[in-house]
Amino acid sequence: MPISTEEIEGGITRVILDGRLDIEGATAVDTRMNVLAGTEKTLLIDLQKVSFLGSMGLRALVAPARIIKGRGGKVVIFGPNDLIEKVLKASGVDNMIPIHHDLQNAIAALR
């Protein structure tokens, strides 16, 4: 699964995931997500291009979010499709990591 990052306004790191966040996809992004969790204070996790989210994929999102929040940082999820959002809500991840569909609202939530 491809993962890329970009710095956006206000020192926010946007993490762009593309593909299936299943066992294979989660394994592909785990190391990078853990590095980001240890170095960044604010993450915008862009799921617009994610087509599937399994339990290992959930862990790949939750573990770094816990680390960042534990250091006083903030994390939001941006742009999941309806199926991905349903998985996030059914698992309760949305209670820990807010979901936004508008980029400006997502950025505002990280300030």
LONUMI-528664 format. One record per residue (C-alpha): residue number from 0; residue in three letters; x, y, z. Coordinates in pm, 1 decimal. Layout:
N
<pt><num>NUM</num><residu>ALA</residu><px>X</px><py>Y</py><pz>Z</pz></pt>
...
% end
This chain:
111
<pt><num>0</num><residu>MET</residu><px>0.0</px><py>0.0</py><pz>0.0</pz></pt>
<pt><num>1</num><residu>PRO</residu><px>148.1</px><py>335.1</py><pz>-95.7</pz></pt>
<pt><num>2</num><residu>ILE</residu><px>187.6</px><py>590.1</py><pz>183.0</pz></pt>
<pt><num>3</num><residu>SER</residu><px>301.9</px><py>946.3</py><pz>129.0</pz></pt>
<pt><num>4</num><residu>THR</residu><px>322.8</px><py>1254.5</py><pz>344.7</pz></pt>
<pt><num>5</num><residu>GLU</residu><px>313.6</px><py>1625.9</py><pz>289.3</pz></pt>
<pt><num>6</num><residu>GLU</residu><px>340.2</px><py>1923.2</py><pz>518.8</pz></pt>
<pt><num>7</num><residu>ILE</residu><px>38.3</px><py>2150.2</py><pz>505.2</pz></pt>
<pt><num>8</num><residu>GLU</residu><px>-36.2</px><py>2481.4</py><pz>673.2</pz></pt>
<pt><num>9</num><residu>GLY</residu><px>36.1</px><py>2517.2</py><pz>1041.6</pz></pt>
<pt><num>10</num><residu>GLY</residu><px>289.4</px><py>2234.5</py><pz>1071.6</pz></pt>
<pt><num>11</num><residu>ILE</residu><px>29.8</px><py>1964.4</py><pz>1005.6</pz></pt>
<pt><num>12</num><residu>THR</residu><px>149.3</px><py>1641.5</py><pz>845.0</pz></pt>
<pt><num>13</num><residu>ARG</residu><px>-94.8</px><py>1493.9</py><pz>595.1</pz></pt>
<pt><num>14</num><residu>VAL</residu><px>-58.6</px><py>1116.8</py><pz>560.9</pz></pt>
<pt><num>15</num><residu>ILE</residu><px>-206.0</px><py>991.9</py><pz>233.7</pz></pt>
<pt><num>16</num><residu>LEU</residu><px>-290.3</px><py>621.9</py><pz>217.3</pz></pt>
<pt><num>17</num><residu>ASP</residu><px>-384.3</px><py>453.5</py><pz>-109.3</pz></pt>
<pt><num>18</num><residu>GLY</residu><px>-531.3</px><py>105.3</py><pz>-153.7</pz></pt>
<pt><num>19</num><residu>ARG</residu><px>-641.8</px><py>-169.7</py><pz>81.6</pz></pt>
<pt><num>20</num><residu>LEU</residu><px>-566.0</px><py>-134.9</py><pz>450.1</pz></pt>
<pt><num>21</num><residu>ASP</residu><px>-582.6</px><py>-508.7</py><pz>515.0</pz></pt>
<pt><num>22</num><residu>ILE</residu><px>-310.8</px><py>-729.9</py><pz>669.3</pz></pt>
<pt><num>23</num><residu>GLU</residu><px>-73.9</px><py>-670.5</py><pz>379.5</pz></pt>
<pt><num>24</num><residu>GLY</residu><px>-149.1</px><py>-298.7</py><pz>358.6</pz></pt>
<pt><num>25</num><residu>ALA</residu><px>-114.9</px><py>-249.2</py><pz>733.2</pz></pt>
<pt><num>26</num><residu>THR</residu><px>221.6</px><py>-427.7</py><pz>730.4</pz></pt>
<pt><num>27</num><residu>ALA</residu><px>334.9</px><py>-196.7</py><pz>450.9</pz></pt>
<pt><num>28</num><residu>VAL</residu><px>250.4</px><py>122.0</py><pz>645.1</pz></pt>
<pt><num>29</num><residu>ASP</residu><px>317.1</px><py>18.7</py><pz>1007.5</pz></pt>
<pt><num>30</num><residu>THR</residu><px>680.8</px><py>127.1</py><pz>1027.8</pz></pt>
<pt><num>31</num><residu>ARG</residu><px>619.0</px><py>462.7</py><pz>862.2</pz></pt>
<pt><num>32</num><residu>MET</residu><px>313.4</px><py>532.3</py><pz>1080.1</pz></pt>
<pt><num>33</num><residu>ASN</residu><px>512.2</px><py>449.2</py><pz>1394.4</pz></pt>
<pt><num>34</num><residu>VAL</residu><px>793.3</px><py>684.4</py><pz>1289.7</pz></pt>
<pt><num>35</num><residu>LEU</residu><px>537.1</px><py>959.9</py><pz>1230.4</pz></pt>
<pt><num>36</num><residu>ALA</residu><px>379.9</px><py>886.9</py><pz>1570.3</pz></pt>
<pt><num>37</num><residu>GLY</residu><px>716.1</px><py>939.4</py><pz>1735.1</pz></pt>
<pt><num>38</num><residu>THR</residu><px>806.6</px><py>1257.8</py><pz>1551.0</pz></pt>
<pt><num>39</num><residu>GLU</residu><px>487.4</px><py>1447.5</py><pz>1463.8</pz></pt>
<pt><num>40</num><residu>LYS</residu><px>245.9</px><py>1641.1</py><pz>1683.9</pz></pt>
<pt><num>41</num><residu>THR</residu><px>-48.2</px><py>1670.7</py><pz>1441.3</pz></pt>
<pt><num>42</num><residu>LEU</residu><px>-154.6</px><py>1418.7</py><pz>1177.0</pz></pt>
<pt><num>43</num><residu>LEU</residu><px>-427.0</px><py>1441.3</py><pz>917.5</pz></pt>
<pt><num>44</num><residu>ILE</residu><px>-478.8</px><py>1084.8</py><pz>795.4</pz></pt>
<pt><num>45</num><residu>ASP</residu><px>-621.6</px><py>1104.1</py><pz>443.3</pz></pt>
<pt><num>46</num><residu>LEU</residu><px>-827.6</px><py>794.0</py><pz>362.1</pz></pt>
<pt><num>47</num><residu>GLN</residu><px>-987.8</px><py>921.0</py><pz>40.2</pz></pt>
<pt><num>48</num><residu>LYS</residu><px>-809.6</px><py>653.7</py><pz>-167.0</pz></pt>
<pt><num>49</num><residu>VAL</residu><px>-852.2</px><py>364.8</py><pz>77.8</pz></pt>
<pt><num>50</num><residu>SER</residu><px>-1090.4</px><py>101.9</py><pz>-60.6</pz></pt>
<pt><num>51</num><residu>PHE</residu><px>-1088.9</px><py>-150.6</py><pz>225.8</pz></pt>
<pt><num>52</num><residu>LEU</residu><px>-1023.3</px><py>-132.2</py><pz>600.3</pz></pt>
<pt><num>53</num><residu>GLY</residu><px>-972.1</px><py>-448.0</py><pz>805.8</pz></pt>
<pt><num>54</num><residu>SER</residu><px>-885.2</px><py>-506.1</py><pz>1170.3</pz></pt>
<pt><num>55</num><residu>MET</residu><px>-508.9</px><py>-483.8</py><pz>1111.7</pz></pt>
<pt><num>56</num><residu>GLY</residu><px>-568.0</px><py>-159.7</py><pz>925.7</pz></pt>
<pt><num>57</num><residu>LEU</residu><px>-761.2</px><py>-24.0</py><pz>1222.2</pz></pt>
<pt><num>58</num><residu>ARG</residu><px>-464.9</px><py>-106.4</py><pz>1445.7</pz></pt>
<pt><num>59</num><residu>ALA</residu><px>-232.5</px><py>73.5</py><pz>1203.2</pz></pt>
<pt><num>60</num><residu>LEU</residu><px>-441.1</px><py>388.8</py><pz>1257.7</pz></pt>
<pt><num>61</num><residu>VAL</residu><px>-517.5</px><py>358.4</py><pz>1628.8</pz></pt>
<pt><num>62</num><residu>ALA</residu><px>-171.4</px><py>272.5</py><pz>1762.9</pz></pt>
<pt><num>63</num><residu>PRO</residu><px>1.5</px><py>585.0</py><pz>1626.0</pz></pt>
<pt><num>64</num><residu>ALA</residu><px>-297.0</px><py>802.2</py><pz>1724.9</pz></pt>
<pt><num>65</num><residu>ARG</residu><px>-266.3</px><py>683.2</py><pz>2084.9</pz></pt>
<pt><num>66</num><residu>ILE</residu><px>103.4</px><py>769.0</py><pz>2089.2</pz></pt>
<pt><num>67</num><residu>ILE</residu><px>46.4</px><py>1116.8</py><pz>1946.7</pz></pt>
<pt><num>68</num><residu>LYS</residu><px>-247.1</px><py>1190.1</py><pz>2176.6</pz></pt>
<pt><num>69</num><residu>GLY</residu><px>-43.4</px><py>1064.6</py><pz>2470.4</pz></pt>
<pt><num>70</num><residu>ARG</residu><px>210.7</px><py>1336.6</py><pz>2392.7</pz></pt>
<pt><num>71</num><residu>GLY</residu><px>-61.0</px><py>1603.2</py><pz>2373.6</pz></pt>
<pt><num>72</num><residu>GLY</residu><px>-93.4</px><py>1597.4</py><pz>1994.7</pz></pt>
<pt><num>73</num><residu>LYS</residu><px>-397.3</px><py>1564.5</py><pz>1769.7</pz></pt>
<pt><num>74</num><residu>VAL</residu><px>-502.8</px><py>1327.5</py><pz>1492.3</pz></pt>
<pt><num>75</num><residu>VAL</residu><px>-799.4</px><py>1339.7</py><pz>1253.4</pz></pt>
<pt><num>76</num><residu>ILE</residu><px>-918.7</px><py>1115.9</py><pz>973.7</pz></pt>
<pt><num>77</num><residu>PHE</residu><px>-1011.3</px><py>1285.0</py><pz>648.6</pz></pt>
<pt><num>78</num><residu>GLY</residu><px>-1233.7</px><py>1173.5</py><pz>363.0</pz></pt>
<pt><num>79</num><residu>PRO</residu><px>-1319.5</px><py>806.8</py><pz>417.3</pz></pt>
<pt><num>80</num><residu>ASN</residu><px>-1578.2</px><py>662.1</py><pz>180.6</pz></pt>
<pt><num>81</num><residu>ASP</residu><px>-1909.4</px><py>536.4</py><pz>323.5</pz></pt>
<pt><num>82</num><residu>LEU</residu><px>-1788.8</px><py>176.8</py><pz>372.0</pz></pt>
<pt><num>83</num><residu>ILE</residu><px>-1466.6</px><py>282.2</py><pz>546.4</pz></pt>
<pt><num>84</num><residu>GLU</residu><px>-1654.6</px><py>527.6</py><pz>767.8</pz></pt>
<pt><num>85</num><residu>LYS</residu><px>-1900.8</px><py>254.8</py><pz>863.9</pz></pt>
<pt><num>86</num><residu>VAL</residu><px>-1608.8</px><py>31.8</py><pz>975.9</pz></pt>
<pt><num>87</num><residu>LEU</residu><px>-1452.0</px><py>320.2</py><pz>1171.3</pz></pt>
<pt><num>88</num><residu>LYS</residu><px>-1779.6</px><py>391.9</py><pz>1349.8</pz></pt>
<pt><num>89</num><residu>ALA</residu><px>-1867.8</px><py>25.5</py><pz>1415.1</pz></pt>
<pt><num>90</num><residu>SER</residu><px>-1528.8</px><py>-25.0</py><pz>1579.5</pz></pt>
<pt><num>91</num><residu>GLY</residu><px>-1554.7</px><py>296.0</py><pz>1783.1</pz></pt>
<pt><num>92</num><residu>VAL</residu><px>-1243.0</px><py>447.6</py><pz>1627.4</pz></pt>
<pt><num>93</num><residu>ASP</residu><px>-1439.1</px><py>765.0</py><pz>1554.5</pz></pt>
<pt><num>94</num><residu>ASN</residu><px>-1460.7</px><py>823.7</py><pz>1932.2</pz></pt>
<pt><num>95</num><residu>MET</residu><px>-1082.5</px><py>845.2</py><pz>1948.7</pz></pt>
<pt><num>96</num><residu>ILE</residu><px>-999.0</px><py>991.9</py><pz>1607.2</pz></pt>
<pt><num>97</num><residu>PRO</residu><px>-1251.1</px><py>1245.3</py><pz>1472.2</pz></pt>
<pt><num>98</num><residu>ILE</residu><px>-1366.5</px><py>1197.0</py><pz>1111.6</pz></pt>
<pt><num>99</num><residu>HIS</residu><px>-1397.1</px><py>1493.0</py><pz>874.5</pz></pt>
<pt><num>100</num><residu>HIS</residu><px>-1511.5</px><py>1518.7</py><pz>513.9</pz></pt>
<pt><num>101</num><residu>ASP</residu><px>-1419.2</px><py>1883.6</py><pz>462.8</pz></pt>
<pt><num>102</num><residu>LEU</residu><px>-1045.5</px><py>1955.9</py><pz>446.4</pz></pt>
<pt><num>103</num><residu>GLN</residu><px>-1070.1</px><py>2299.7</py><pz>606.5</pz></pt>
<pt><num>104</num><residu>ASN</residu><px>-1272.0</px><py>2158.0</py><pz>897.6</pz></pt>
<pt><num>105</num><residu>ALA</residu><px>-1016.5</px><py>1880.2</py><pz>940.4</pz></pt>
<pt><num>106</num><residu>ILE</residu><px>-733.2</px><py>2133.7</py><pz>949.5</pz></pt>
<pt><num>107</num><residu>ALA</residu><px>-925.7</px><py>2355.2</py><pz>1192.9</pz></pt>
<pt><num>108</num><residu>ALA</residu><px>-977.8</px><py>2056.6</py><pz>1426.2</pz></pt>
<pt><num>109</num><residu>LEU</residu><px>-599.7</px><py>2009.8</py><pz>1446.9</pz></pt>
<pt><num>110</num><residu>ARG</residu><px>-529.6</px><py>2363.0</py><pz>1571.1</pz></pt>
% end
